[in-house]
């Protein structure tokens, strides 16, 4: 299946769907993707109005949007998800963000919904991707291993903090800049589950309005660990995230040197680069870096 979610993505900005001002302002963002939020950002009494506002906004702006277009719908048990999908699928979202995802069965259920709406509304001419928010409950944590055999629509797992904190009854997720143990485990398990499934891992939003250096440090640490992108709750975070996740010149030079060294070595599984001995895992990492620079081709 062809993914409708562009790559590479570095930054994904959550935009409340019930604010005309914030919807309009999002078009000026440098974010690689916009996630229009019909879930947590919208109070229960405002769901219907938010759907209508988002529909009107998309009718005017979808064709001219430069950023990837995602929608966080309400959860499978909310009673809103079918109305959410009926509202947004006609505008061909690149992906649906599924909150409160417990395991791959929740993804399969969403995929069934998507297939039905695409058939009815788009004549099967669009295949919407899925991003699962996979750590918003303890049940979701224990379901992470199930994504190994996920449907092709699933393109990424995103980990989150606030819903998990509420589920655990945790007053805080951090001590200083460091995650406390339960949240550090959830973050790591999400990263490993995405790697096992062969899909992207997206780092959680930072809900604090701190300076760009702080956000940049968070993003750099996420990239260091293997996340390919970071979500944001505020437009001021985007530039720091984009800069952190952009391939750095020294990384690109290293990756091209590794590929060249293996090419010149022929069938050898080990090569020397300067004073370092490299093997196949280094080549895989080099290809991964260059795919984000040159594309999958």
C-alpha positions in Angstrom: 0.0 0.0 0.0 1.3 3.5 -0.9 1.6 5.7 2.2 -0.2 9.0 2.0 2.0 10.3 4.8 4.9 12.3 3.4 8.5 11.5 4.5 10.6 12.8 6.1 8.6 14.5 8.8 10.4 16.3 11.6 7.7 18.3 13.4 4.0 17.8 13.9 2.0 20.6 15.4 -1.3 20.0 17.3 -3.9 22.6 16.4 -7.2 22.8 18.3 -10.0 22.3 15.8 -12.4 24.5 17.8 -10.5 27.7 17.3 -10.8 29.6 14.1 -7.9 31.8 15.0 -5.6 28.9 15.7 -6.7 27.1 12.5 -5.9 30.1 10.4 -2.6 30.7 12.2 -1.5 27.1 11.6 -1.2 27.9 7.9 1.8 30.1 8.7 3.6 27.5 10.7 6.8 25.9 9.5 5.7 22.5 10.8 6.1 19.6 8.5 2.7 18.3 9.6 -0.5 19.8 11.2 -2.6 17.6 13.4 -6.0 19.2 13.7 -7.3 18.0 17.1 -10.9 17.0 17.6 -10.1 15.1 20.8 -8.5 16.5 23.9 -8.4 20.1 22.7 -12.2 20.2 22.3 -14.6 20.0 25.2 -17.4 17.4 25.0 -20.1 20.0 24.4 -18.1 21.5 21.6 -17.4 18.4 19.4 -20.1 19.0 16.8 -19.2 22.7 16.4 -15.5 21.8 16.1 -16.3 19.3 13.3 -18.2 22.0 11.4 -15.5 24.6 11.9 -12.8 22.2 10.8 -14.9 21.2 7.7 -15.4 24.9 6.7 -11.7 25.6 7.2 -10.6 22.6 5.1 -13.1 23.4 2.3 -11.3 26.8 2.0 -7.7 25.8 2.6 -7.1 22.1 1.9 -5.9 22.5 -1.7 -3.4 25.1 -0.8 -1.9 23.5 2.4 1.8 22.9 2.2 2.1 20.9 5.4 1.0 17.3 5.7 -2.6 17.2 7.0 -3.5 14.9 9.9 -6.5 14.8 12.2 -6.6 13.4 15.7 -10.1 12.0 16.0 -11.8 11.0 19.2 -11.2 7.5 20.5 -12.9 4.3 19.5 -15.1 4.3 22.6 -16.0 8.0 22.5 -19.1 7.8 20.4 -17.7 10.5 18.1 -15.2 8.7 15.9 -17.6 7.9 13.0 -18.8 11.5 12.8 -15.2 12.7 12.9 -14.2 10.4 10.0 -17.3 11.3 8.0 -16.3 15.0 8.4 -12.6 14.8 7.4 -12.2 11.9 5.0 -13.7 13.8 2.0 -10.7 16.2 2.4 -8.2 13.4 2.0 -6.2 13.6 5.2 -2.7 12.2 5.0 -3.2 10.3 8.2 -5.6 9.8 11.1 -4.1 10.0 14.6 -5.8 7.5 16.8 -5.8 8.4 20.5 -6.1 5.9 23.4 -4.8 3.1 21.2 -4.6 -0.1 23.2 -3.1 -2.5 20.7 -3.1 -3.5 17.0 -6.8 -4.6 17.2 -7.7 -1.0 17.7 -5.7 -0.1 14.6 -7.4 -2.8 12.6 -10.8 -1.5 13.7 -9.9 2.0 12.6 -8.6 0.6 9.3 -11.9 -1.0 8.7 -13.7 2.3 9.3 -11.3 4.1 6.9 -11.7 1.5 4.1 -15.5 1.9 4.4 -15.5 5.7 4.3 -12.9 5.8 1.5 -15.1 3.5 -0.6 -18.2 5.5 0.1 -16.8 9.0 -0.1 -13.7 8.8 -2.3 -14.4 5.8 -4.6 -11.4 4.0 -3.2 -9.1 6.6 -4.7 -7.3 7.4 -1.4 -5.7 5.3 1.3 -5.4 7.2 4.6 -2.4 6.4 6.8 -2.6 5.9 10.6 -0.6 7.2 13.5 -1.3 5.4 16.8 -0.9 7.2 20.1 0.2 4.0 21.8 1.2 4.8 25.4 -1.8 6.8 26.8 -2.7 4.0 29.3 -1.2 1.1 31.1 -3.2 -1.2 28.8 -1.6 0.5 25.8 1.9 -0.1 27.2 1.2 -3.8 27.5 -0.1 -3.8 24.0 3.0 -2.4 22.3 4.4 -5.8 21.3 1.2 -6.4 19.2 2.2 -3.9 16.4 4.7 -6.3 14.9 2.0 -7.5 12.4 0.2 -4.2 12.0 -1.6 -3.3 8.8 0.3 -1.4 6.2 -1.7 1.8 6.9 0.0 2.1 10.3 3.0 4.4 9.7 4.0 5.6 13.1 3.6 5.2 16.9 3.6 8.3 19.0 4.1 8.2 22.7 2.3 10.6 25.1 2.6 11.9 28.7 -0.5 13.5 30.1 -3.0 10.7 29.5 -0.6 8.2 30.9 0.0 10.3 34.0 -3.8 10.5 34.6 -4.1 6.7 34.1 -1.3 6.1 36.6 -2.3 8.8 39.0 1.1 10.4 38.7 1.4 14.0 39.8 4.4 14.7 37.6 6.3 13.0 34.8 9.6 14.8 35.3 12.1 15.5 37.9 13.9 18.5 36.5 14.6 17.7 32.9 14.5 14.0 33.4 11.5 11.7 33.0 10.5 9.7 36.0 10.9 5.9 35.7 7.3 5.0 34.5 7.4 7.5 31.7 11.0 6.7 30.7 9.9 3.1 30.4 6.9 4.0 28.3 9.0 6.2 26.0 11.6 3.5 25.5 9.0 0.7 24.9 7.3 2.9 22.3 10.6 3.4 20.5 11.4 -0.3 20.5 7.8 -1.3 19.4 8.1 1.0 16.4 11.5 -0.5 15.5 10.1 -4.0 15.8 7.1 -3.1 13.5 9.4 -1.3 11.0 7.6 2.0 11.4 8.4 5.5 12.7 8.5 6.6 16.3 7.4 10.1 17.2 8.4 11.8 20.4 5.8 13.4 22.7 4.9 17.0 22.9 6.5 19.3 25.5 3.6 21.0 27.3 5.9 23.6 28.9 6.3 26.9 27.1 10.1 27.1 27.7 12.7 28.7 25.5 13.8 27.2 22.2 17.0 25.9 23.7 15.1 23.6 26.0 12.8 22.3 23.2 15.8 21.9 21.0 17.6 19.8 23.6 14.5 17.6 24.0 14.3 17.1 20.3 18.1 16.4 20.0 17.8 13.7 22.7 14.8 12.2 20.9 16.8 12.1 17.6 19.8 10.6 19.4 17.7 7.8 20.7 16.0 6.9 17.4 12.8 9.0 17.2 12.3 10.5 13.7 10.1 13.4 14.7 8.6 15.3 17.6 5.1 16.5 18.2 4.5 20.1 19.4 1.7 21.8 21.3 2.8 25.3 20.4 4.0 27.0 17.2 7.0 28.5 19.0 8.5 25.0 19.3 8.6 24.2 15.6 11.8 25.9 14.5 13.9 24.3 17.3 12.4 20.8 16.5 13.0 21.2 12.7 16.6 22.2 13.3 17.3 19.3 15.7 15.8 16.7 13.4 17.3 18.0 10.1 20.2 15.7 9.0 23.4 17.5 10.1 26.3 18.0 7.6 28.6 15.8 9.6 26.0 13.0 9.7 25.5 13.2 5.9 29.2 13.2 5.2 29.7 10.1 7.5 26.8 8.3 5.9 28.0 8.9 2.4 31.5 7.8 3.4 30.2 4.6 4.9 28.2 3.7 1.8 31.2 4.5 -0.4 33.5 2.4 1.7 31.2 -0.7 1.5 30.7 -0.2 -2.2 34.4 -0.2 -2.7 34.9 -3.2 -0.5 32.5 -5.4 -2.6 31.3 -8.5 -0.8 33.2 -7.8 2.5 31.0 -7.5 5.5 33.5 -5.4 7.4 35.3 -2.2 6.2 37.7 0.3 7.6 36.8 4.0 7.7 39.6 6.1 9.1 40.4 4.5 12.4 37.0 2.8 12.8 36.0 -0.7 11.8 32.4 -0.8 10.5 30.0 -3.6 9.8 26.5 -4.1 8.3 24.6 -2.3 11.1 26.6 0.9 10.4 25.6 0.5 6.7 21.9 0.2 7.7 22.2 3.4 9.7 23.9 5.2 6.9 21.2 4.3 4.5 18.6 5.4 7.0 20.2 8.9 7.2 20.5 9.2 3.5 16.9 8.2 2.9 15.9 11.2 5.0 18.1 13.4 2.8 17.6 11.9 -0.7 14.3 10.2 -0.3 13.4 6.5 -0.4 14.6 6.2 -4.0 
